[in-house]
Amino acid sequence: MTTVVWFKRDLRTRDHAPLAAAARLGEPVIPLYVVEDDYWQLPDTSERQWAFVQDSLKDLDGQLRRAGNRLVVRKGLVTDVLRQLKASHDLQRVFCHQETGGQWTFERDRAVIGWCSENNVEFREWNQFGVVRRLRNRDVWDGAWTELMRQPVQAAPASIPATNLAPINHPDDMSPEFSRRDTCPDRQAGGSARGDRLLASFLERRCIGYQYNISSPLTAVKACSRLSPHIAWGTVSMREIYQWSKATSEHRNTLPRKKKSLTSFRSRLHWHCHFIQKLEDEPELEFRAMHRELEGLKSGPNDSDRLQRWQEGQTGWPLVDASMRALHHTGWINFRMRAMLMAVASYQLWLHWRDPALHLARMFTDFEPGIHYSQAQMQSGLTGINALRIYNPVLQSQKLDPDGEFIRRWIPELAGVPAEMIHTPWLMTPAQKSRFGGNTYIAPVCDHEQAARSARKAVGDFRQRHVSREETERVLERHGSRREPVQKRPKPPGKQPWKSNDDQLSLFD
């Protein structure tokens, strides 16, 4: 009798409940990862994400070897792989973690559950972090999250009984086909060992000043934990991160400023799950507006030239373009810049949210569907419960990169332009361009201030005509952040939308 432990976004052995449960049975275990070609053809997946997974699978195999087992990597449909294993190894159980992904993974999981039921194979799922399946009351979510984070971290099994199944098919030999070639020269490497080192360095020293240094793209590279891809692909357990952070905070020698920074960091772990819960509760958010009446805010195809210029970092607004180019090169950018990129696409460029959201998803090595689609809509004004955030790309540039250091790093066309001119190079005179450079940098797509005013008016007018209190209250009750029952909140005045506490927090990064 054999148990398959099916790895998805949980590429580790420590604090892995399905693996620990399978090992305790004392019967043969097949640790399985399936490379699914159709998944890697989706419009929000990319080669850079697969490269991180490859690293993590190799690391996972090393962890399993130390317990006397090996990772089995197969390619194809999960149901086909399970069918083969049942025929050859008397498969009796499939253990795995729950996954809150997009529609494709949801349908895949349903197919696996159906196959197991039809073939008399036990299927069992465990909760990986603070997302509650079939949540009936959002008011109880916060307590459930806290309770889960406080549960003991499970050690990696010391011994995992193996089968006679052929050794691992090397991840390098199982790479899927990609419709888009994608290079990411400075992407983060995957694997639990690297995640552990990042966490240790963050808790030891990098966390100090976290809450102040995560906004600027200059300081965020080191100030952020940089654990986001490891959390997204499960190479490090969120519960372990939470508990190590809390233990560090509570140590008697920890300085107050460090405690404050780690408290801020843990709040973002909480919000990480809060946003994923939105997609768990309403999977349609991958495709349509959270506030259903705002679905018609924009219609018709996007302006292809504007979309392409935004995607390529050629809008003519230096901080916007530098952020996009940095993201292309590294697979990561801090949250403030992510929010600005999405907001500029939605407001100044007046693009429908879906195309920009898909592009960013592909660029993020740490792409997490539940966070990403909720945030993309939030930054596009489609939730109905959040204040509009229309970023001024010049003011953001002057505030977050005052000397132009980040801009010069990623926009070589502006390398010689002095700080006082680098944020608005289109205002330079021909003589200044001749002296300092900047002749080759593209002119802005449009007047960003006029575009922002037009967007704000268009959104306001649409809300006045089409947004109802009933739909806004539905969104708040289902998705709003709160530590008290929603019915205790005051009624919104007139047709003004709710303002959710989501506005106070940024995405965990």
Secondary structure as GFF3:
##gff-version 3
##sequence-region A 1 509
A	DSSP	beta_strand	2	6	.	.	.	ID=ss1
A	DSSP	alpha_helix	17	24	.	.	.	ID=ss2
A	DSSP	beta_strand	29	35	.	.	.	ID=ss3
A	DSSP	three_ten_helix	39	41	.	.	.	ID=ss4
A	DSSP	alpha_helix	47	66	.	.	.	ID=ss5
A	DSSP	beta_strand	72	75	.	.	.	ID=ss6
A	DSSP	alpha_helix	78	89	.	.	.	ID=ss7
A	DSSP	beta_strand	91	97	.	.	.	ID=ss8
A	DSSP	alpha_helix	103	118	.	.	.	ID=ss9
A	DSSP	beta_strand	122	126	.	.	.	ID=ss10
A	DSSP	three_ten_helix	138	140	.	.	.	ID=ss11
A	DSSP	alpha_helix	141	150	.	.	.	ID=ss12
A	DSSP	three_ten_helix	171	174	.	.	.	ID=ss13
A	DSSP	alpha_helix	192	201	.	.	.	ID=ss14
A	DSSP	pi_helix	202	206	.	.	.	ID=ss15
A	DSSP	alpha_helix	210	213	.	.	.	ID=ss16
A	DSSP	alpha_helix	220	223	.	.	.	ID=ss17
A	DSSP	alpha_helix	228	232	.	.	.	ID=ss18
A	DSSP	alpha_helix	238	250	.	.	.	ID=ss19
A	DSSP	alpha_helix	256	281	.	.	.	ID=ss20
A	DSSP	three_ten_helix	283	286	.	.	.	ID=ss21
A	DSSP	three_ten_helix	292	297	.	.	.	ID=ss22
A	DSSP	alpha_helix	304	311	.	.	.	ID=ss23
A	DSSP	alpha_helix	318	330	.	.	.	ID=ss24
A	DSSP	alpha_helix	335	346	.	.	.	ID=ss25
A	DSSP	alpha_helix	354	363	.	.	.	ID=ss26
A	DSSP	alpha_helix	369	378	.	.	.	ID=ss27
A	DSSP	alpha_helix	393	400	.	.	.	ID=ss28
A	DSSP	alpha_helix	405	410	.	.	.	ID=ss29
A	DSSP	three_ten_helix	412	414	.	.	.	ID=ss30
A	DSSP	alpha_helix	419	422	.	.	.	ID=ss31
A	DSSP	three_ten_helix	425	427	.	.	.	ID=ss32
A	DSSP	alpha_helix	430	436	.	.	.	ID=ss33
A	DSSP	alpha_helix	448	466	.	.	.	ID=ss34
A	DSSP	alpha_helix	469	479	.	.	.	ID=ss35
A	DSSP	three_ten_helix	486	488	.	.	.	ID=ss36
A	DSSP	three_ten_helix	501	504	.	.	.	ID=ss37
###
